[in-house]
């Protein structure tokens, strides 16, 4: 099943409109963090989840959908990602999603997984913004965060990712270039739970089929 907005894939580079675009006036970026979780080659900054709406905090919930255990289900409208478990439950995480016109829906699979991945803009993004960085090594200031899950359809890279973020205030918002972003500690948790080949269903308007 093709993504409904696959034609937008060349624009998807997982950036937001700016690192402070959703910070409240007078807010202090450092105040979002409360410590760090050991990781290599960088420790993962831990977020004060008390700053998030409770529905965007990691939690186990009841799940009555038709998807098999082990499936990742992303609900663009609710800004939530669920990893379906056996017994009618799911592990639910809050996510940030694409801006209007960049959101997508479809059925894909995780073809590869990256740890502190490098980031590279697409050719289209470079043509639209010639001053954009041509690449950025993995690290704390990288838009992909601590982990990335790369979504493919067959052998075709959709250019959409599920990844971490260095902008925790963007969780629950609609501001990326189409990718699904999670708190770094949440993408690390999800990364450890899902293998390559995992099915990923992304819904919008309650549907994922075109």
Residue pairs with C-beta under 8 A, 6 or more apart in sequence:
1 106
1 107
1 153
1 208
1 209
1 210
2 106
2 153
2 210
3 9
3 104
3 105
3 106
3 108
3 153
3 158
3 160
3 202
3 210
4 104
4 105
4 106
4 204
4 210
5 102
5 103
5 104
5 105
5 178
6 104
6 106
6 158
8 101
8 102
8 104
8 178
9 158
9 159
9 160
9 178
10 122
10 123
10 124
10 159
11 102
11 122
11 124
11 125
11 128
11 177
11 178
12 98
12 102
12 122
12 158
12 159
12 160
12 177
12 178
12 179
13 119
13 120
13 121
13 122
13 125
13 143
13 159
13 177
14 119
14 143
14 144
14 161
14 163
14 176
14 177
14 178
14 179
14 181
15 121
15 125
15 143
15 176
15 177
16 96
16 143
16 167
16 170
16 175
16 176
16 177
17 99
17 175
19 29
19 166
19 167
20 29
21 167
21 170
21 175
22 167
22 169
22 170
22 173
22 175
23 29
23 169
27 169
31 48
32 47
32 48
32 51
32 168
32 169
33 45
33 46
33 47
33 48
33 168
34 46
34 47
34 48
35 45
35 46
36 43
36 44
36 45
36 46
37 43
37 44
37 46
37 185
37 188
38 44
39 146
39 188
41 116
42 116
42 139
42 140
42 146
44 146
44 184
44 185
44 188
45 140
45 184
46 185
47 168
47 183
47 184
47 185
49 57
49 58
49 183
51 168
51 169
52 94
52 168
52 171
52 172
53 94
53 172
55 78
55 80
55 94
55 172
56 79
56 80
56 93
56 94
56 95
56 171
56 172
57 94
58 91
58 92
58 93
58 94
58 183
58 186
58 189
59 91
59 92
60 85
60 89
60 90
60 91
60 92
61 82
61 89
61 90
61 91
61 92
62 88
62 89
62 90
63 82
63 84
63 85
63 88
63 89
63 90
64 88
65 73
65 82
65 84
67 73
67 84
67 199
67 201
68 84
68 199
69 84
69 85
69 86
70 83
70 84
70 194
70 198
70 199
71 83
71 84
71 198
71 199
71 200
71 201
72 81
72 82
72 83
72 84
72 110
72 162
72 190
72 194
72 198
72 199
72 200
72 201
73 81
73 82
73 83
73 84
73 90
73 201
73 203
74 80
74 81
74 82
74 95
74 97
74 162
74 180
74 200
74 201
74 202
74 203
75 81
75 82
75 203
76 97
76 98
76 103
76 104
76 105
76 202
76 203
76 204
77 203
77 204
77 205
77 206
79 94
79 95
79 96
79 97
79 171
79 172
79 173
79 174
80 92
80 93
80 94
80 95
81 92
81 93
81 94
81 95
81 162
81 180
81 182
81 190
82 90
82 91
82 92
82 93
83 90
83 91
83 93
83 190
83 193
83 194
84 90
85 91
91 189
91 190
91 193
93 182
93 183
93 186
93 189
93 190
94 171
94 172
94 182
94 183
94 186
95 162
95 171
95 172
95 180
95 181
95 182
96 165
96 167
96 170
96 171
96 172
96 173
96 174
96 175
96 176
96 180
96 181
96 182
97 103
97 173
97 174
97 176
97 180
97 181
98 104
98 174
98 176
98 177
98 178
98 179
99 174
99 175
99 176
99 177
100 174
102 176
102 177
102 178
103 174
103 178
103 204
104 160
104 178
104 202
104 204
105 202
105 203
105 204
105 205
105 207
105 208
105 210
106 153
106 158
106 201
106 202
106 208
106 210
107 153
107 199
107 200
107 201
107 202
107 208
107 209
108 151
108 152
108 153
108 158
108 160
108 199
108 200
108 202
109 151
109 152
109 153
109 197
109 198
109 199
109 200
110 149
110 150
110 151
110 152
110 194
110 195
110 196
110 197
110 198
110 200
111 150
111 151
111 152
111 157
111 196
112 150
112 196
113 147
113 148
113 149
113 150
113 191
113 196
114 138
114 144
114 147
114 148
114 149
114 150
115 138
115 146
115 147
115 191
116 138
116 139
116 142
116 146
116 147
117 138
117 142
117 144
117 147
117 148
117 163
118 135
118 136
118 137
118 138
118 142
118 144
119 135
119 136
119 138
119 142
119 143
119 144
120 134
120 135
120 136
121 129
121 132
121 133
121 134
121 135
122 159
125 132
125 177
126 132
126 134
136 142
136 143
138 144
140 166
141 166
142 166
143 163
143 165
143 166
144 161
144 163
144 164
145 163
145 164
145 165
145 166
145 181
145 182
145 184
145 187
146 164
146 184
146 187
146 188
147 163
147 164
147 184
147 187
147 188
147 190
147 191
148 161
148 162
148 163
148 164
148 187
149 161
149 162
149 163
149 187
149 190
149 191
149 194
149 198
149 200
150 157
150 161
151 157
151 158
151 160
151 161
151 162
151 200
152 158
159 178
160 178
160 179
160 180
161 179
161 180
162 179
162 180
162 181
162 182
162 187
162 190
162 200
163 179
163 180
163 181
163 182
163 187
164 181
164 182
164 183
164 184
164 186
164 187
164 188
165 171
165 181
165 182
165 183
165 184
166 184
167 181
168 183
168 184
170 176
170 181
171 181
171 182
171 183
180 202
182 190
201 208
202 208
